[in-house]
Amino acid sequence: MATQTPYSAHAPSRAEVDALPGTTVIEFGTNWCGFCQGAQVSIAKALEPHAGIRHLKVEDGPGRPLGRSFKIKLWPTLVFMRDGAEVARIVRPTDATDIAEAFASL
């Protein structure tokens, strides 16, 4: 299964992310990652009831400053932020329930 929306190679800076108001979910991964591709249905299902929430899909890898600033090690990793502060993190979600629990912390 292909990634529904590609990960963007152009990422905001950490300062820009930290300044975002409201709720943001940053999804780190790559378009060629099998784990990322396999998680897309669960991620889409979990995000569906939260259509108004900002969702950034950011391509990660060596030398990518935003991912390094969050100490991302595995893909996909979803970082849940409120007003620029991290409140939850899900690494390699296996189903929509994992992601829904992180939304509950917001």
C-alpha positions in Angstrom: 0.0 0.0 0.0 1.4 3.4 -1.0 1.5 6.3 1.3 -1.7 8.3 0.7 -0.2 11.7 1.1 3.6 11.9 0.6 5.9 13.0 3.3 7.1 16.5 2.6 10.9 17.0 2.1 10.4 20.6 3.1 10.1 20.8 6.9 9.5 23.8 9.0 12.2 24.8 11.5 12.0 23.8 15.1 11.4 27.4 16.0 8.4 27.6 13.6 6.9 24.3 15.0 7.4 25.5 18.6 5.5 28.7 17.7 2.5 27.0 16.2 -0.7 27.8 18.1 -3.3 25.1 19.0 -2.9 21.4 18.3 -0.5 19.9 15.8 0.4 16.4 14.9 3.8 15.9 13.3 4.2 12.6 11.5 7.8 11.7 10.8 8.6 9.0 8.2 9.6 8.4 4.6 7.7 7.5 1.5 9.7 4.3 1.0 9.3 3.0 4.6 7.2 -0.2 4.8 6.3 0.6 8.4 5.1 4.1 7.3 3.1 2.7 4.4 1.5 0.0 6.6 0.4 2.5 9.3 -1.3 4.9 6.9 -4.8 3.4 7.2 -4.7 3.5 11.0 -3.3 7.0 11.0 -6.0 8.2 8.6 -8.7 6.5 10.6 -7.5 8.1 13.9 -7.2 11.5 12.3 -10.6 11.4 10.7 -12.6 12.7 13.7 -10.0 15.4 14.2 -10.2 17.1 10.8 -9.5 20.5 12.1 -6.2 19.6 13.7 -3.0 20.5 11.8 -1.2 17.4 10.5 2.3 17.8 9.2 3.9 14.8 7.3 7.6 15.4 7.4 10.2 13.3 5.7 12.9 12.3 8.1 16.4 10.8 7.9 20.0 11.6 8.6 20.8 15.3 8.5 17.1 16.3 8.8 17.2 19.0 11.5 13.5 18.8 12.6 13.6 15.1 13.2 16.9 15.3 15.0 15.6 18.0 17.3 12.8 15.6 18.3 15.2 12.7 18.6 13.3 10.6 16.2 14.7 7.1 16.0 11.9 4.9 14.3 9.3 5.6 11.7 6.6 6.4 11.7 6.6 8.6 14.8 3.7 10.9 15.6 4.4 13.8 17.9 1.3 15.5 19.4 1.8 19.1 20.3 -0.3 21.8 21.9 0.8 25.4 21.6 4.3 24.3 20.6 4.9 21.8 23.5 5.0 18.0 23.0 2.2 16.3 25.0 2.3 12.8 23.5 4.3 10.6 21.1 3.4 7.4 19.4 6.2 5.3 17.7 5.1 2.8 15.0 1.4 2.8 15.8 -0.2 -0.6 15.2 -3.8 0.5 15.1 -6.0 3.6 15.4 -6.6 2.9 19.1 -3.0 3.7 19.9 -3.3 7.1 18.2 -6.8 7.8 19.7 -5.2 7.5 23.1 -2.6 10.1 22.3 -5.4 12.4 21.0 -7.1 12.0 24.4 -4.0 13.5 26.1 -4.6 16.7 24.1 
